[in-house]
Amino acid sequence: MRAILGLIAGIITGLVIAPGTDQNTAGGIVILIGIVFYVISYGVAKSIAKKIPQAMRRKLVTNGIFPFIFMLLMFMIIVYTGLHQKLAG
C-alpha cells in the first residue's frame, strides 16, 4: 500500500514541479507532498490494523518507509523528465 501511495505521490510531485523551479522550493515541495501522502498511508494502515496487538501496531510507522521513498523519488524523476525533456534534433 505504501509503495502504491509513493508512486502516486511521485507522479503528483513530477507534475507540480515546473522547470526552472529553485532547488530549495522543489525540495520543499517533495518533502511536503511526501509527508502528506505518508500521513495518509499511516491513517489507512491504522484503520486496517485495528485488531492487531499493540506491539505490532508500533511497527506501522516505519514499515514500508523505504519502498515509499524509493517510489516517490523514482516516479517524480520519470514524470518530470518525460514532461520537460527537450528532444534533440
Long-range contacts (C-beta under 8 A, 24 or more apart in sequence): 1-41, 1-44, 1-45, 1-64, 2-38, 2-41, 2-45, 2-63, 2-64, 2-65, 2-67, 2-68, 3-64, 3-67, 3-68, 3-71, 4-71, 5-37, 5-38, 5-40, 5-41, 5-68, 6-37, 6-67, 6-68, 6-69, 6-70, 6-71, 6-72, 6-75, 7-71, 7-72, 7-75, 8-37, 9-33, 9-34, 9-36, 9-37, 9-68, 9-71, 9-72, 9-76, 10-71, 10-72, 10-73, 10-74, 10-75, 10-76, 10-77, 10-78, 10-79, 11-75, 11-76, 11-79, 13-72, 13-76, 13-79, 14-75, 14-76, 14-77, 14-78, 14-79, 14-80, 14-82, 14-83, 15-79, 15-83, 17-76, 17-80, 19-84, 30-72, 30-73, 30-76, 33-72, 34-68, 34-69, 34-72, 37-68, 37-72, 38-65, 38-68, 41-68
